[in-house]
Amino acid sequence: MAEEENLELDELQTPAAADPQNDGITAAEEEVGRPHGASDLEAVYDIPVQVSAVLGKATMQVNQLLKLGRGAVVELDRKVGEAIDIYVNNRLVARGEVVVVEDKLGVTMTEIIKSDRSG
């Protein structure tokens, strides 16, 4: 199987001069505009990522924080029923809702956030 992967890699690295009909476009450049399938992503499937679901945020002074005790309530900047933010590796990727799965909390994504990759 590794040989098949190497063959594919070799095909992508074939110089443009090898094919006189390609007008100087390499195989790798041709692949850029094509849609990629799930098999193209297999190399990244086992990479761990950190997923965070943020219910809301609050800002307070240190002296207020030190006064908090058991049972204290911290008011967040979100209203009940408002979507929560879902981050992957500290990048906002989606918004969603809190759900209960058996006896644990979970998140269902309701909106995918498209971000500008240039920044």
N, C-alpha and C positions, 0 to 999 in steps of 0.2 A: 504494500500500500504506500510506503514511503517513496518507492520509486515512481509511482503514479504522481504523487505530489511534486517530486523533483522534475518530472517531465513537464507538468503544468508550469512550474516556475521557470524552467528552461524556455518554454514557449513564450512566456511573458518577457523574457530577457533577450529574445532573438533580435538582432540588430535590424533596423529598417532596411538596410541595403540588401538583406537576404531575399526580400521579396520586391522585385522591381515594380510591381503593380500597386504598391501601397502608398505611393506618393510621399515617402519619408515618414509615415506614421508607424510607430512601433505597436506591437501587440498590446503592451501595457496601456498605451494611449487610447487604443481602440476600446479597451475594457472600461474606461472611465465613464463613458456615456451609457453603458449597458446596465440594466437592472441586475442586482445581485440576489442570489437565492440564499436560503438558510445554510446551505453547505459552504458558502463562502465565509461564513462567520464561525465555523467550527473551531478555529484557532483561538477565539476569545471566550468560548463558552465557560471555561473553568476559571476565569479571572474573577476574583472576589471584588464586589463593590459594596459601598456603604449606602444603605437606603434609610432615609430619615423622613418621618411624617411630622410636620410642625403644626400643632394645633393652634398656635398663636404665639405672640411675643408680648413682653412687658418690659418697660424701662423703669428703674427705680434707683434711688440713691443707696449707697452701702449701708447707711444708718437705718434705712427702712428695711433692707434685707436682713440685717442683724436682729431686728425686732420680730421677725416672723417666727412663729412657733408651730407646734403641732395643731392642725386644724385651721391654720391661717389660709385665707383665700387670696390668690393673686389674680387680679382681673387681667385678662388677655385682650388683645386688640381685635378679636374676632367675635362675631355674633353667633348664637346658636343656629346651626343649620348652614352656616357659611362654609364654603369649600376650604379644605386644609391644603397646605403646600407639601408636595412630595419632592424630595431632593435625592439625587444619586450623586455620590461623591461631591457633595456641597454645591451641586448645580441644580437649579430648579428645572424639573422635567415634566411635572404634571400637577394637576389639582385633583382632589378626590374627596371622598366621604368616609367617615369612620363607620365600620361595620363590626358586628360581633360574630366570631367564628368559634363555635362551641363555647369554651369559657375564656377565649382570648380576644383581644381587640385586633382588628385588621383594618386595611384601607382598600377601598375600591377606587380605581382611577376613573374620573369622569371627563377629564380634559387633558390632552397632551399639549405641553408648551413647546412650541418651536422656537429655538433660539438661534441667534446669528452666530455662527461658528467662527467668525473673524475675531471675536474678542476674547 
